[in-house]
């Protein structure tokens, strides 16, 4: 059974702030990965520890899509948040990831344990 994909107003706002290429990547990947069996753990999607943001995470390169799955009364996947991870290099040259500061400012970073 195919699921219906819905985007929350917050997710739509963040999607609009991405480049056109990133927007296409997110929408195409969400459609491909979450239309069928969105509650099945795979290499790029996993259940998250209990938090106020979302129960599931989909990884798309340096983007994170946080979503929830509802099976009743209809099959619906709601995209709750999008997040852009930025990679930086430490003084020793090692890659470090840093979450988009706009999410931290909104307090969401604390909710997912990145602050």
N, C-alpha and C positions, 0 to 999 in steps of 0.2 A: 504494500500500500504506500503510495507516494504521500509525503507530507507537504503541507502548505508552509511556505517560508514567509514570515512577517518580520519587519524591522521596527524596533522601538523608535520614538522620536529622537532619543539621544544617539542611537546607532546611525540614524539617517543624517543627523547633524555632523557626526564624525566622518561618515562616508563622504559627505560633500566637501570636507576639508582635505581629503586625499587627492592625489593627482588622478587624472583620468585613467591612466594605466593601472594604478593601484585600485581604483574603483572597479574597473573591469575584472581585475584579478580576484578581488573579494567576491563580487557577485557571481562570477563563473565558478569559483571554487566552492562557495556556499551551495550553489545549486547542484554541483556535481557530488559534493561530499555529504550534504544533509537532506536531500530529497528522499532517500531510502535509508532506513536504519540509522538515524542520527544518534541513537542511544547506544550504538555499538562502539566500543573502544578500539581505536586503530592507532597507527603510528603518529598521525597528525591530530587526532582528537582524543580527549581524555576527560574523565570525570574529575572535577576539582574537589578539594577539601571543602567542607561546609564554609560558606562565606555569603555576604549579602549581595554579591554581584551576580553570579550565575553558577549553575551546577556543572556546566560543560564548557570546555575550551577547544577551539579549532585553531591549529597553527597553520599560517600561510606565510612562509618565509619569515620576514620580520614583523608581520602583522598577527595579532591575536583577535579572534572572534569569540566572544562570550555569549552563550546561548542556553535556552532551556527547551525541553521537549515535553509536549503534552499529548497524551494518547487518547484522552476522553474529554469531552464528547466528540472532538474532531482531532485529526492528526495534524498538529501544528508545531513548528519550530519557530521560536521567537528569538531573533538576534537582539540581545540586550545592550551590548557594548562592543566597540572596536578599539583596538589599542595598537599603536605603532611603537615597536622597539627600535631603539637606536644603538648601533654598535660603536664602541670607542676602543681605543687602545691604551693600555696602561703604560707606565714608563718602561717596563720591561718588554713591551711590544705584544703582550698577550691581549686577545680580544676580550672586551668586557661589554655586557649588554646593559643598557639603561632604558627604562621605560619612559615613554613620552611624558614630559613634565606636566602637561595640561591635565592628564588623568590624576596625577598626584595632587595637584592643586585642588581638584574636585573632591579629594578624600577617597577616591576609589583605590588608589595605590595602597592605602592602608588596609582596605578591605581584602585585597588579594595578597597581602603580606609582602609587598615590595618595598615598603618604607621602614 
